[in-house]
Amino acid sequence: MLDEKSAKHLSTVPLSNDTVSRRIHDLASYVKQELVTRLQKTRFALQMDESTDVAGLAILLVIVRYPYESSFEEDMLMCSPLPTNTTGKKF
């Protein structure tokens, strides 16, 4: 929790929709660039999974795993809707 002085200071920061949107975009760009930089320097593994959400829409998830410093990291590389529905069928 913040003290009274800090809370008052934070309340003076303008947070219009445009400001918030721009900050989110800037943060997302930084995270994307950091991930790309890390992946360019090492080997990595991809895991892909198709899933159907509660609305019945098919979603493709791509997860990347890679060594970083003294451990392994796991990040979502992509989450994208698929153009068609998917159903399990036995052939």
PDB file of N, CA, C and O in Angstrom:
ATOM      1  N   MET A   1       0.829  -1.166   0.000  1.00  0.00           N
ATOM      2  CA  MET A   1       0.000   0.000   0.000  1.00  0.00           C
ATOM      3  C   MET A   1       0.887   1.248   0.000  1.00  0.00           C
ATOM      4  O   MET A   1       2.036   1.213   0.442  1.00  0.00           O
ATOM      5  N   LEU A   2       0.344   2.318  -0.491  1.00  0.00           N
ATOM      6  CA  LEU A   2       1.076   3.573  -0.566  1.00  0.00           C
ATOM      7  C   LEU A   2       0.665   4.495   0.575  1.00  0.00           C
ATOM      8  O   LEU A   2      -0.448   4.419   1.094  1.00  0.00           O
ATOM      9  N   ASP A   3       1.590   5.359   0.945  1.00  0.00           N
ATOM     10  CA  ASP A   3       1.220   6.366   1.942  1.00  0.00           C
ATOM     11  C   ASP A   3       0.370   7.449   1.272  1.00  0.00           C
ATOM     12  O   ASP A   3       0.248   7.472   0.047  1.00  0.00           O
ATOM     13  N   GLU A   4      -0.206   8.325   2.055  1.00  0.00           N
ATOM     14  CA  GLU A   4      -1.119   9.360   1.560  1.00  0.00           C
ATOM     15  C   GLU A   4      -0.462  10.267   0.527  1.00  0.00           C
ATOM     16  O   GLU A   4      -1.076  10.608  -0.484  1.00  0.00           O
ATOM     17  N   LYS A   5       0.787  10.657   0.780  1.00  0.00           N
ATOM     18  CA  LYS A   5       1.500  11.557  -0.127  1.00  0.00           C
ATOM     19  C   LYS A   5       1.698  10.899  -1.496  1.00  0.00           C
ATOM     20  O   LYS A   5       1.476  11.527  -2.532  1.00  0.00           O
ATOM     21  N   SER A   6       2.112   9.642  -1.491  1.00  0.00           N
ATOM     22  CA  SER A   6       2.325   8.926  -2.751  1.00  0.00           C
ATOM     23  C   SER A   6       1.021   8.725  -3.504  1.00  0.00           C
ATOM     24  O   SER A   6       0.989   8.848  -4.728  1.00  0.00           O
ATOM     25  N   ALA A   7      -0.040   8.421  -2.797  1.00  0.00           N
ATOM     26  CA  ALA A   7      -1.346   8.223  -3.433  1.00  0.00           C
ATOM     27  C   ALA A   7      -1.813   9.515  -4.103  1.00  0.00           C
ATOM     28  O   ALA A   7      -2.342   9.474  -5.214  1.00  0.00           O
ATOM     29  N   LYS A   8      -1.627  10.641  -3.453  1.00  0.00           N
ATOM     30  CA  LYS A   8      -2.013  11.924  -4.048  1.00  0.00           C
ATOM     31  C   LYS A   8      -1.180  12.221  -5.284  1.00  0.00           C
ATOM     32  O   LYS A   8      -1.695  12.735  -6.278  1.00  0.00           O
ATOM     33  N   HIS A   9       0.119  11.893  -5.222  1.00  0.00           N
ATOM     34  CA  HIS A   9       1.001  12.127  -6.369  1.00  0.00           C
ATOM     35  C   HIS A   9       0.556  11.277  -7.566  1.00  0.00           C
ATOM     36  O   HIS A   9       0.526  11.766  -8.696  1.00  0.00           O
ATOM     37  N   LEU A  10       0.213  10.016  -7.323  1.00  0.00           N
ATOM     38  CA  LEU A  10      -0.228   9.144  -8.412  1.00  0.00           C
ATOM     39  C   LEU A  10      -1.546   9.615  -9.015  1.00  0.00           C
ATOM     40  O   LEU A  10      -1.776   9.449 -10.213  1.00  0.00           O
ATOM     41  N   SER A  11      -2.407  10.197  -8.195  1.00  0.00           N
ATOM     42  CA  SER A  11      -3.701  10.641  -8.720  1.00  0.00           C
ATOM     43  C   SER A  11      -3.565  11.824  -9.670  1.00  0.00           C
ATOM     44  O   SER A  11      -4.511  12.136 -10.392  1.00  0.00           O
ATOM     45  N   THR A  12      -2.417  12.486  -9.688  1.00  0.00           N
ATOM     46  CA  THR A  12      -2.214  13.617 -10.597  1.00  0.00           C
ATOM     47  C   THR A  12      -1.748  13.178 -11.985  1.00  0.00           C
ATOM     48  O   THR A  12      -1.703  13.991 -12.908  1.00  0.00           O
ATOM     49  N   VAL A  13      -1.404  11.906 -12.138  1.00  0.00           N
ATOM     50  CA  VAL A  13      -0.928  11.396 -13.425  1.00  0.00           C
ATOM     51  C   VAL A  13      -2.129  11.253 -14.371  1.00  0.00           C
ATOM     52  O   VAL A  13      -3.090  10.559 -14.036  1.00  0.00           O
ATOM     53  N   PRO A  14      -2.090  11.893 -15.539  1.00  0.00           N
ATOM     54  CA  PRO A  14      -3.217  11.791 -16.463  1.00  0.00           C
ATOM     55  C   PRO A  14      -3.265  10.401 -17.099  1.00  0.00           C
ATOM     56  O   PRO A  14      -2.256   9.907 -17.603  1.00  0.00           O
ATOM     57  N   LEU A  15      -4.423   9.789 -17.073  1.00  0.00           N
ATOM     58  CA  LEU A  15      -4.570   8.455 -17.647  1.00  0.00           C
ATOM     59  C   LEU A  15      -5.752   8.418 -18.610  1.00  0.00           C
ATOM     60  O   LEU A  15      -6.737   7.720 -18.370  1.00  0.00           O
ATOM     61  N   SER A  16      -5.647   9.164 -19.688  1.00  0.00           N
ATOM     62  CA  SER A  16      -6.688   9.130 -20.710  1.00  0.00           C
ATOM     63  C   SER A  16      -6.609   7.797 -21.440  1.00  0.00           C
ATOM     64  O   SER A  16      -5.619   7.074 -21.321  1.00  0.00           O
ATOM     65  N   ASN A  17      -7.645   7.477 -22.190  1.00  0.00           N
ATOM     66  CA  ASN A  17      -7.646   6.236 -22.965  1.00  0.00           C
ATOM     67  C   ASN A  17      -6.466   6.176 -23.917  1.00  0.00           C
ATOM     68  O   ASN A  17      -5.857   5.121 -24.092  1.00  0.00           O
ATOM     69  N   ASP A  18      -6.139   7.311 -24.535  1.00  0.00           N
ATOM     70  CA  ASP A  18      -5.015   7.348 -25.468  1.00  0.00           C
ATOM     71  C   ASP A  18      -3.688   7.084 -24.745  1.00  0.00           C
ATOM     72  O   ASP A  18      -2.827   6.370 -25.259  1.00  0.00           O
ATOM     73  N   THR A  19      -3.532   7.663 -23.559  1.00  0.00           N
ATOM     74  CA  THR A  19      -2.303   7.467 -22.785  1.00  0.00           C
ATOM     75  C   THR A  19      -2.142   6.018 -22.386  1.00  0.00           C
ATOM     76  O   THR A  19      -1.068   5.438 -22.550  1.00  0.00           O
ATOM     77  N   VAL A  20      -3.201   5.430 -21.864  1.00  0.00           N
ATOM     78  CA  VAL A  20      -3.151   4.033 -21.443  1.00  0.00           C
ATOM     79  C   VAL A  20      -2.877   3.138 -22.644  1.00  0.00           C
ATOM     80  O   VAL A  20      -2.047   2.231 -22.566  1.00  0.00           O
ATOM     81  N   SER A  21      -3.564   3.385 -23.748  1.00  0.00           N
ATOM     82  CA  SER A  21      -3.371   2.582 -24.955  1.00  0.00           C
ATOM     83  C   SER A  21      -1.930   2.678 -25.456  1.00  0.00           C
ATOM     84  O   SER A  21      -1.327   1.667 -25.817  1.00  0.00           O
ATOM     85  N   ARG A  22      -1.383   3.884 -25.478  1.00  0.00           N
ATOM     86  CA  ARG A  22      -0.011   4.072 -25.938  1.00  0.00           C
ATOM     87  C   ARG A  22       0.975   3.349 -25.028  1.00  0.00           C
ATOM     88  O   ARG A  22       1.916   2.719 -25.510  1.00  0.00           O
ATOM     89  N   ARG A  23       0.767   3.433 -23.727  1.00  0.00           N
ATOM     90  CA  ARG A  23       1.670   2.760 -22.781  1.00  0.00           C
ATOM     91  C   ARG A  23       1.616   1.248 -22.936  1.00  0.00           C
ATOM     92  O   ARG A  23       2.649   0.580 -22.898  1.00  0.00           O
ATOM     93  N   ILE A  24       0.413   0.708 -23.109  1.00  0.00           N
ATOM     94  CA  ILE A  24       0.282  -0.739 -23.321  1.00  0.00           C
ATOM     95  C   ILE A  24       0.997  -1.141 -24.601  1.00  0.00           C
ATOM     96  O   ILE A  24       1.707  -2.147 -24.622  1.00  0.00           O
ATOM     97  N   HIS A  25       0.821  -0.369 -25.668  1.00  0.00           N
ATOM     98  CA  HIS A  25       1.493  -0.654 -26.940  1.00  0.00           C
ATOM     99  C   HIS A  25       3.012  -0.600 -26.776  1.00  0.00           C
ATOM    100  O   HIS A  25       3.720  -1.468 -27.287  1.00  0.00           O
ATOM    101  N   ASP A  26       3.516   0.406 -26.073  1.00  0.00           N
ATOM    102  CA  ASP A  26       4.961   0.541 -25.856  1.00  0.00           C
ATOM    103  C   ASP A  26       5.516  -0.638 -25.065  1.00  0.00           C
ATOM    104  O   ASP A  26       6.573  -1.174 -25.398  1.00  0.00           O
ATOM    105  N   LEU A  27       4.795  -1.043 -24.010  1.00  0.00           N
ATOM    106  CA  LEU A  27       5.236  -2.190 -23.209  1.00  0.00           C
ATOM    107  C   LEU A  27       5.230  -3.475 -24.029  1.00  0.00           C
ATOM    108  O   LEU A  27       6.164  -4.273 -23.946  1.00  0.00           O
ATOM    109  N   ALA A  28       4.174  -3.677 -24.822  1.00  0.00           N
ATOM    110  CA  ALA A  28       4.084  -4.875 -25.655  1.00  0.00           C
ATOM    111  C   ALA A  28       5.213  -4.921 -26.676  1.00  0.00           C
ATOM    112  O   ALA A  28       5.784  -5.984 -26.922  1.00  0.00           O
ATOM    113  N   SER A  29       5.539  -3.781 -27.269  1.00  0.00           N
ATOM    114  CA  SER A  29       6.639  -3.722 -28.239  1.00  0.00           C
ATOM    115  C   SER A  29       7.971  -4.073 -27.583  1.00  0.00           C
ATOM    116  O   SER A  29       8.793  -4.780 -28.165  1.00  0.00           O
ATOM    117  N   TYR A  30       8.175  -3.571 -26.365  1.00  0.00           N
ATOM    118  CA  TYR A  30       9.420  -3.868 -25.650  1.00  0.00           C
ATOM    119  C   TYR A  30       9.512  -5.358 -25.327  1.00  0.00           C
ATOM    120  O   TYR A  30      10.565  -5.966 -25.519  1.00  0.00           O
ATOM    121  N   VAL A  31       8.432  -5.946 -24.845  1.00  0.00           N
ATOM    122  CA  VAL A  31       8.438  -7.372 -24.498  1.00  0.00           C
ATOM    123  C   VAL A  31       8.687  -8.216 -25.743  1.00  0.00           C
ATOM    124  O   VAL A  31       9.447  -9.183 -25.696  1.00  0.00           O
ATOM    125  N   LYS A  32       8.051  -7.857 -26.852  1.00  0.00           N
ATOM    126  CA  LYS A  32       8.245  -8.591 -28.104  1.00  0.00           C
ATOM    127  C   LYS A  32       9.699  -8.511 -28.566  1.00  0.00           C
ATOM    128  O   LYS A  32      10.289  -9.525 -28.940  1.00  0.00           O
ATOM    129  N   GLN A  33      10.270  -7.325 -28.539  1.00  0.00           N
ATOM    130  CA  GLN A  33      11.656  -7.162 -28.970  1.00  0.00           C
ATOM    131  C   GLN A  33      12.617  -7.924 -28.064  1.00  0.00           C
ATOM    132  O   GLN A  33      13.584  -8.515 -28.544  1.00  0.00           O
ATOM    133  N   GLU A  34      12.360  -7.915 -26.768  1.00  0.00           N
ATOM    134  CA  GLU A  34      13.208  -8.657 -25.826  1.00  0.00           C
ATOM    135  C   GLU A  34      13.140 -10.152 -26.114  1.00  0.00           C
ATOM    136  O   GLU A  34      14.169 -10.827 -26.102  1.00  0.00           O
ATOM    137  N   LEU A  35      11.951 -10.676 -26.372  1.00  0.00           N
ATOM    138  CA  LEU A  35      11.815 -12.100 -26.676  1.00  0.00           C
ATOM    139  C   LEU A  35      12.516 -12.453 -27.983  1.00  0.00           C
ATOM    140  O   LEU A  35      13.204 -13.471 -28.054  1.00  0.00           O
ATOM    141  N   VAL A  36      12.352 -11.632 -29.014  1.00  0.00           N
ATOM    142  CA  VAL A  36      13.014 -11.886 -30.294  1.00  0.00           C
ATOM    143  C   VAL A  36      14.533 -11.876 -30.114  1.00  0.00           C
ATOM    144  O   VAL A  36      15.228 -12.728 -30.668  1.00  0.00           O
ATOM    145  N   THR A  37      15.044 -10.927 -29.352  1.00  0.00           N
ATOM    146  CA  THR A  37      16.490 -10.846 -29.104  1.00  0.00           C
ATOM    147  C   THR A  37      16.987 -12.100 -28.400  1.00  0.00           C
ATOM    148  O   THR A  37      18.029 -12.641 -28.768  1.00  0.00           O
ATOM    149  N   ARG A  38      16.262 -12.565 -27.400  1.00  0.00           N
ATOM    150  CA  ARG A  38      16.661 -13.781 -26.681  1.00  0.00           C
ATOM    151  C   ARG A  38      16.657 -14.992 -27.597  1.00  0.00           C
ATOM    152  O   ARG A  38      17.578 -15.808 -27.548  1.00  0.00           O
ATOM    153  N   LEU A  39      15.622 -15.121 -28.442  1.00  0.00           N
ATOM    154  CA  LEU A  39      15.504 -16.291 -29.310  1.00  0.00           C
ATOM    155  C   LEU A  39      16.554 -16.297 -30.414  1.00  0.00           C
ATOM    156  O   LEU A  39      16.934 -17.365 -30.895  1.00  0.00           O
ATOM    157  N   GLN A  40      17.028 -15.123 -30.822  1.00  0.00           N
ATOM    158  CA  GLN A  40      18.065 -15.058 -31.850  1.00  0.00           C
ATOM    159  C   GLN A  40      19.398 -15.564 -31.331  1.00  0.00           C
ATOM    160  O   GLN A  40      20.273 -15.915 -32.123  1.00  0.00           O
ATOM    161  N   LYS A  41      19.570 -15.609 -30.020  1.00  0.00           N
ATOM    162  CA  LYS A  41      20.855 -15.975 -29.429  1.00  0.00           C
ATOM    163  C   LYS A  41      20.931 -17.423 -28.963  1.00  0.00           C
ATOM    164  O   LYS A  41      21.979 -17.842 -28.471  1.00  0.00           O
ATOM    165  N   THR A  42      19.872 -18.196 -29.097  1.00  0.00           N
ATOM    166  CA  THR A  42      19.889 -19.544 -28.551  1.00  0.00           C
ATOM    167  C   THR A  42      18.991 -20.476 -29.345  1.00  0.00           C
ATOM    168  O   THR A  42      18.240 -20.047 -30.222  1.00  0.00           O
ATOM    169  N   ARG A  43      19.081 -21.741 -29.026  1.00  0.00           N
ATOM    170  CA  ARG A  43      18.152 -22.712 -29.594  1.00  0.00           C
ATOM    171  C   ARG A  43      16.887 -22.695 -28.760  1.00  0.00           C
ATOM    172  O   ARG A  43      16.911 -22.350 -27.579  1.00  0.00           O
ATOM    173  N   PHE A  44      15.777 -23.072 -29.390  1.00  0.00           N
ATOM    174  CA  PHE A  44      14.510 -23.048 -28.663  1.00  0.00           C
ATOM    175  C   PHE A  44      13.603 -24.153 -29.181  1.00  0.00           C
ATOM    176  O   PHE A  44      13.819 -24.693 -30.266  1.00  0.00           O
ATOM    177  N   ALA A  45      12.599 -24.478 -28.403  1.00  0.00           N
ATOM    178  CA  ALA A  45      11.613 -25.493 -28.778  1.00  0.00           C
ATOM    179  C   ALA A  45      10.244 -24.846 -28.857  1.00  0.00           C
ATOM    180  O   ALA A  45       9.898 -23.981 -28.052  1.00  0.00           O
ATOM    181  N   LEU A  46       9.468 -25.281 -29.844  1.00  0.00           N
ATOM    182  CA  LEU A  46       8.107 -24.778 -30.014  1.00  0.00           C
ATOM    183  C   LEU A  46       7.104 -25.864 -29.640  1.00  0.00           C
ATOM    184  O   LEU A  46       7.311 -27.041 -29.931  1.00  0.00           O
ATOM    185  N   GLN A  47       6.038 -25.464 -29.005  1.00  0.00           N
ATOM    186  CA  GLN A  47       4.925 -26.363 -28.734  1.00  0.00           C
ATOM    187  C   GLN A  47       3.675 -25.695 -29.271  1.00  0.00           C
ATOM    188  O   GLN A  47       3.378 -24.551 -28.928  1.00  0.00           O
ATOM    189  N   MET A  48       2.942 -26.408 -30.114  1.00  0.00           N
ATOM    190  CA  MET A  48       1.716 -25.857 -30.690  1.00  0.00           C
ATOM    191  C   MET A  48       0.527 -26.665 -30.197  1.00  0.00           C
ATOM    192  O   MET A  48       0.590 -27.889 -30.078  1.00  0.00           O
ATOM    193  N   ASP A  49      -0.562 -25.952 -29.912  1.00  0.00           N
ATOM    194  CA  ASP A  49      -1.756 -26.611 -29.412  1.00  0.00           C
ATOM    195  C   ASP A  49      -2.981 -25.899 -29.957  1.00  0.00           C
ATOM    196  O   ASP A  49      -3.080 -24.672 -29.913  1.00  0.00           O
ATOM    197  N   GLU A  50      -3.903 -26.685 -30.468  1.00  0.00           N
ATOM    198  CA  GLU A  50      -5.172 -26.139 -30.932  1.00  0.00           C
ATOM    199  C   GLU A  50      -6.192 -26.433 -29.856  1.00  0.00           C
ATOM    200  O   GLU A  50      -6.250 -27.536 -29.312  1.00  0.00           O
ATOM    201  N   SER A  51      -6.989 -25.434 -29.562  1.00  0.00           N
ATOM    202  CA  SER A  51      -7.998 -25.583 -28.526  1.00  0.00           C
ATOM    203  C   SER A  51      -9.268 -24.886 -28.985  1.00  0.00           C
ATOM    204  O   SER A  51      -9.235 -24.027 -29.866  1.00  0.00           O
ATOM    205  N   THR A  52     -10.382 -25.263 -28.381  1.00  0.00           N
ATOM    206  CA  THR A  52     -11.645 -24.607 -28.683  1.00  0.00           C
ATOM    207  C   THR A  52     -12.121 -23.894 -27.430  1.00  0.00           C
ATOM    208  O   THR A  52     -12.200 -24.503 -26.363  1.00  0.00           O
ATOM    209  N   ASP A  53     -12.437 -22.615 -27.545  1.00  0.00           N
ATOM    210  CA  ASP A  53     -12.875 -21.860 -26.370  1.00  0.00           C
ATOM    211  C   ASP A  53     -14.362 -22.093 -26.100  1.00  0.00           C
ATOM    212  O   ASP A  53     -15.016 -22.842 -26.825  1.00  0.00           O
ATOM    213  N   VAL A  54     -14.886 -21.460 -25.071  1.00  0.00           N
ATOM    214  CA  VAL A  54     -16.272 -21.693 -24.662  1.00  0.00           C
ATOM    215  C   VAL A  54     -17.280 -21.254 -25.716  1.00  0.00           C
ATOM    216  O   VAL A  54     -18.415 -21.729 -25.712  1.00  0.00           O
ATOM    217  N   ALA A  55     -16.888 -20.358 -26.619  1.00  0.00           N
ATOM    218  CA  ALA A  55     -17.781 -19.911 -27.688  1.00  0.00           C
ATOM    219  C   ALA A  55     -17.700 -20.820 -28.917  1.00  0.00           C
ATOM    220  O   ALA A  55     -18.389 -20.582 -29.910  1.00  0.00           O
ATOM    221  N   GLY A  56     -16.861 -21.861 -28.854  1.00  0.00           N
ATOM    222  CA  GLY A  56     -16.720 -22.783 -29.970  1.00  0.00           C
ATOM    223  C   GLY A  56     -15.737 -22.331 -31.026  1.00  0.00           C
ATOM    224  O   GLY A  56     -15.686 -22.922 -32.105  1.00  0.00           O
ATOM    225  N   LEU A  57     -14.955 -21.300 -30.749  1.00  0.00           N
ATOM    226  CA  LEU A  57     -13.962 -20.817 -31.707  1.00  0.00           C
ATOM    227  C   LEU A  57     -12.641 -21.558 -31.520  1.00  0.00           C
ATOM    228  O   LEU A  57     -12.196 -21.784 -30.395  1.00  0.00           O
ATOM    229  N   ALA A  58     -12.030 -21.927 -32.624  1.00  0.00           N
ATOM    230  CA  ALA A  58     -10.745 -22.629 -32.578  1.00  0.00           C
ATOM    231  C   ALA A  58      -9.614 -21.617 -32.412  1.00  0.00           C
ATOM    232  O   ALA A  58      -9.573 -20.595 -33.097  1.00  0.00           O
ATOM    233  N   ILE A  59      -8.703 -21.918 -31.497  1.00  0.00           N
ATOM    234  CA  ILE A  59      -7.573 -21.042 -31.182  1.00  0.00           C
ATOM    235  C   ILE A  59      -6.281 -21.840 -31.326  1.00  0.00           C
ATOM    236  O   ILE A  59      -6.195 -22.978 -30.866  1.00  0.00           O
ATOM    237  N   LEU A  60      -5.284 -21.245 -31.959  1.00  0.00           N
ATOM    238  CA  LEU A  60      -3.963 -21.855 -32.054  1.00  0.00           C
ATOM    239  C   LEU A  60      -3.028 -21.142 -31.083  1.00  0.00           C
ATOM    240  O   LEU A  60      -2.853 -19.926 -31.157  1.00  0.00           O
ATOM    241  N   LEU A  61      -2.432 -21.906 -30.174  1.00  0.00           N
ATOM    242  CA  LEU A  61      -1.448 -21.381 -29.226  1.00  0.00           C
ATOM    243  C   LEU A  61      -0.078 -21.906 -29.612  1.00  0.00           C
ATOM    244  O   LEU A  61       0.075 -23.084 -29.935  1.00  0.00           O
ATOM    245  N   VAL A  62       0.917 -21.032 -29.580  1.00  0.00           N
ATOM    246  CA  VAL A  62       2.301 -21.434 -29.826  1.00  0.00           C
ATOM    247  C   VAL A  62       3.119 -20.980 -28.621  1.00  0.00           C
ATOM    248  O   VAL A  62       3.190 -19.790 -28.313  1.00  0.00           O
ATOM    249  N   ILE A  63       3.735 -21.948 -27.948  1.00  0.00           N
ATOM    250  CA  ILE A  63       4.551 -21.699 -26.770  1.00  0.00           C
ATOM    251  C   ILE A  63       6.009 -21.952 -27.151  1.00  0.00           C
ATOM    252  O   ILE A  63       6.309 -22.904 -27.872  1.00  0.00           O
ATOM    253  N   VAL A  64       6.904 -21.108 -26.670  1.00  0.00           N
ATOM    254  CA  VAL A  64       8.332 -21.279 -26.934  1.00  0.00           C
ATOM    255  C   VAL A  64       9.055 -21.496 -25.608  1.00  0.00           C
ATOM    256  O   VAL A  64       8.785 -20.813 -24.620  1.00  0.00           O
ATOM    257  N   ARG A  65       9.979 -22.460 -25.602  1.00  0.00           N
ATOM    258  CA  ARG A  65      10.815 -22.727 -24.424  1.00  0.00           C
ATOM    259  C   ARG A  65      12.270 -22.578 -24.836  1.00  0.00           C
ATOM    260  O   ARG A  65      12.679 -23.017 -25.911  1.00  0.00           O
ATOM    261  N   TYR A  66      13.044 -21.948 -23.958  1.00  0.00           N
ATOM    262  CA  TYR A  66      14.439 -21.689 -24.286  1.00  0.00           C
ATOM    263  C   TYR A  66      15.240 -21.491 -23.009  1.00  0.00           C
ATOM    264  O   TYR A  66      14.701 -21.069 -21.986  1.00  0.00           O
ATOM    265  N   PRO A  67      16.544 -21.803 -23.077  1.00  0.00           N
ATOM    266  CA  PRO A  67      17.399 -21.547 -21.906  1.00  0.00           C
ATOM    267  C   PRO A  67      17.714 -20.056 -21.814  1.00  0.00           C
ATOM    268  O   PRO A  67      17.976 -19.401 -22.823  1.00  0.00           O
ATOM    269  N   TYR A  68      17.686 -19.538 -20.601  1.00  0.00           N
ATOM    270  CA  TYR A  68      18.044 -18.138 -20.383  1.00  0.00           C
ATOM    271  C   TYR A  68      18.703 -18.038 -19.020  1.00  0.00           C
ATOM    272  O   TYR A  68      18.131 -18.431 -18.004  1.00  0.00           O
ATOM    273  N   GLU A  69      19.914 -17.506 -19.017  1.00  0.00           N
ATOM    274  CA  GLU A  69      20.734 -17.419 -17.815  1.00  0.00           C
ATOM    275  C   GLU A  69      20.865 -18.808 -17.203  1.00  0.00           C
ATOM    276  O   GLU A  69      21.429 -19.688 -17.853  1.00  0.00           O
ATOM    277  N   SER A  70      20.383 -19.051 -16.006  1.00  0.00           N
ATOM    278  CA  SER A  70      20.606 -20.359 -15.371  1.00  0.00           C
ATOM    279  C   SER A  70      19.340 -21.208 -15.294  1.00  0.00           C
ATOM    280  O   SER A  70      19.284 -22.163 -14.519  1.00  0.00           O
ATOM    281  N   SER A  71      18.319 -20.870 -16.095  1.00  0.00           N
ATOM    282  CA  SER A  71      17.081 -21.651 -16.060  1.00  0.00           C
ATOM    283  C   SER A  71      16.456 -21.688 -17.450  1.00  0.00           C
ATOM    284  O   SER A  71      17.004 -21.142 -18.408  1.00  0.00           O
ATOM    285  N   PHE A  72      15.319 -22.329 -17.539  1.00  0.00           N
ATOM    286  CA  PHE A  72      14.568 -22.358 -18.792  1.00  0.00           C
ATOM    287  C   PHE A  72      13.371 -21.440 -18.672  1.00  0.00           C
ATOM    288  O   PHE A  72      12.702 -21.401 -17.640  1.00  0.00           O
ATOM    289  N   GLU A  73      13.109 -20.700 -19.739  1.00  0.00           N
ATOM    290  CA  GLU A  73      11.972 -19.793 -19.788  1.00  0.00           C
ATOM    291  C   GLU A  73      10.907 -20.383 -20.709  1.00  0.00           C
ATOM    292  O   GLU A  73      11.216 -21.163 -21.610  1.00  0.00           O
ATOM    293  N   GLU A  74       9.673 -20.010 -20.477  1.00  0.00           N
ATOM    294  CA  GLU A  74       8.558 -20.432 -21.313  1.00  0.00           C
ATOM    295  C   GLU A  74       7.678 -19.212 -21.549  1.00  0.00           C
ATOM    296  O   GLU A  74       7.221 -18.579 -20.597  1.00  0.00           O
ATOM    297  N   ASP A  75       7.441 -18.884 -22.815  1.00  0.00           N
ATOM    298  CA  ASP A  75       6.641 -17.716 -23.159  1.00  0.00           C
ATOM    299  C   ASP A  75       5.628 -18.072 -24.237  1.00  0.00           C
ATOM    300  O   ASP A  75       5.866 -18.962 -25.054  1.00  0.00           O
ATOM    301  N   MET A  76       4.499 -17.374 -24.235  1.00  0.00           N
ATOM    302  CA  MET A  76       3.525 -17.537 -25.303  1.00  0.00           C
ATOM    303  C   MET A  76       4.011 -16.724 -26.496  1.00  0.00           C
ATOM    304  O   MET A  76       4.166 -15.506 -26.410  1.00  0.00           O
ATOM    305  N   LEU A  77       4.245 -17.401 -27.587  1.00  0.00           N
ATOM    306  CA  LEU A  77       4.739 -16.746 -28.785  1.00  0.00           C
ATOM    307  C   LEU A  77       3.583 -16.213 -29.635  1.00  0.00           C
ATOM    308  O   LEU A  77       3.695 -15.169 -30.277  1.00  0.00           O
ATOM    309  N   MET A  78       2.470 -16.955 -29.622  1.00  0.00           N
ATOM    310  CA  MET A  78       1.344 -16.551 -30.451  1.00  0.00           C
ATOM    311  C   MET A  78       0.055 -17.159 -29.922  1.00  0.00           C
ATOM    312  O   MET A  78       0.046 -18.288 -29.431  1.00  0.00           O
ATOM    313  N   CYS A  79      -1.013 -16.420 -30.023  1.00  0.00           N
ATOM    314  CA  CYS A  79      -2.364 -16.911 -29.738  1.00  0.00           C
ATOM    315  C   CYS A  79      -3.245 -16.325 -30.821  1.00  0.00           C
ATOM    316  O   CYS A  79      -3.495 -15.120 -30.845  1.00  0.00           O
ATOM    317  N   SER A  80      -3.716 -17.179 -31.717  1.00  0.00           N
ATOM    318  CA  SER A  80      -4.415 -16.664 -32.891  1.00  0.00           C
ATOM    319  C   SER A  80      -5.654 -17.507 -33.187  1.00  0.00           C
ATOM    320  O   SER A  80      -5.606 -18.733 -33.078  1.00  0.00           O
ATOM    321  N   PRO A  81      -6.756 -16.867 -33.558  1.00  0.00           N
ATOM    322  CA  PRO A  81      -7.939 -17.644 -33.952  1.00  0.00           C
ATOM    323  C   PRO A  81      -7.696 -18.346 -35.280  1.00  0.00           C
ATOM    324  O   PRO A  81      -7.019 -17.818 -36.162  1.00  0.00           O
ATOM    325  N   LEU A  82      -8.251 -19.526 -35.408  1.00  0.00           N
ATOM    326  CA  LEU A  82      -8.156 -20.265 -36.663  1.00  0.00           C
ATOM    327  C   LEU A  82      -9.387 -19.950 -37.512  1.00  0.00           C
ATOM    328  O   LEU A  82     -10.469 -19.712 -36.974  1.00  0.00           O
ATOM    329  N   PRO A  83      -9.225 -19.947 -38.842  1.00  0.00           N
ATOM    330  CA  PRO A  83     -10.332 -19.541 -39.719  1.00  0.00           C
ATOM    331  C   PRO A  83     -11.480 -20.550 -39.775  1.00  0.00           C
ATOM    332  O   PRO A  83     -12.572 -20.212 -40.232  1.00  0.00           O
ATOM    333  N   THR A  84     -11.248 -21.782 -39.319  1.00  0.00           N
ATOM    334  CA  THR A  84     -12.299 -22.796 -39.363  1.00  0.00           C
ATOM    335  C   THR A  84     -12.448 -23.434 -38.004  1.00  0.00           C
ATOM    336  O   THR A  84     -11.560 -23.333 -37.157  1.00  0.00           O
ATOM    337  N   ASN A  85     -13.567 -24.088 -37.797  1.00  0.00           N
ATOM    338  CA  ASN A  85     -13.755 -24.855 -36.572  1.00  0.00           C
ATOM    339  C   ASN A  85     -13.034 -26.177 -36.703  1.00  0.00           C
ATOM    340  O   ASN A  85     -12.855 -26.686 -37.810  1.00  0.00           O
ATOM    341  N   THR A  86     -12.626 -26.731 -35.594  1.00  0.00           N
ATOM    342  CA  THR A  86     -11.947 -28.023 -35.615  1.00  0.00           C
ATOM    343  C   THR A  86     -12.747 -29.017 -34.805  1.00  0.00           C
ATOM    344  O   THR A  86     -13.300 -28.682 -33.757  1.00  0.00           O
ATOM    345  N   THR A  87     -12.804 -30.213 -35.285  1.00  0.00           N
ATOM    346  CA  THR A  87     -13.484 -31.279 -34.562  1.00  0.00           C
ATOM    347  C   THR A  87     -12.642 -32.536 -34.657  1.00  0.00           C
ATOM    348  O   THR A  87     -11.976 -32.782 -35.663  1.00  0.00           O
ATOM    349  N   GLY A  88     -12.679 -33.312 -33.619  1.00  0.00           N
ATOM    350  CA  GLY A  88     -11.953 -34.570 -33.621  1.00  0.00           C
ATOM    351  C   GLY A  88     -12.737 -35.616 -34.384  1.00  0.00           C
ATOM    352  O   GLY A  88     -13.912 -35.837 -34.089  1.00  0.00           O
ATOM    353  N   LYS A  89     -12.117 -36.267 -35.362  1.00  0.00           N
ATOM    354  CA  LYS A  89     -12.768 -37.317 -36.134  1.00  0.00           C
ATOM    355  C   LYS A  89     -11.847 -38.519 -36.208  1.00  0.00           C
ATOM    356  O   LYS A  89     -10.634 -38.380 -36.362  1.00  0.00           O
ATOM    357  N   LYS A  90     -12.429 -39.686 -36.097  1.00  0.00           N
ATOM    358  CA  LYS A  90     -11.661 -40.919 -36.304  1.00  0.00           C
ATOM    359  C   LYS A  90     -11.771 -41.304 -37.768  1.00  0.00           C
ATOM    360  O   LYS A  90     -12.841 -41.255 -38.375  1.00  0.00           O
ATOM    361  N   PHE A  91     -10.631 -41.686 -38.307  1.00  0.00           N
ATOM    362  CA  PHE A  91     -10.616 -42.091 -39.721  1.00  0.00           C
ATOM    363  C   PHE A  91     -10.517 -43.568 -39.833  1.00  0.00           C
ATOM    364  O   PHE A  91     -10.491 -44.102 -40.942  1.00  0.00           O
TER     365      PHE A  91
END
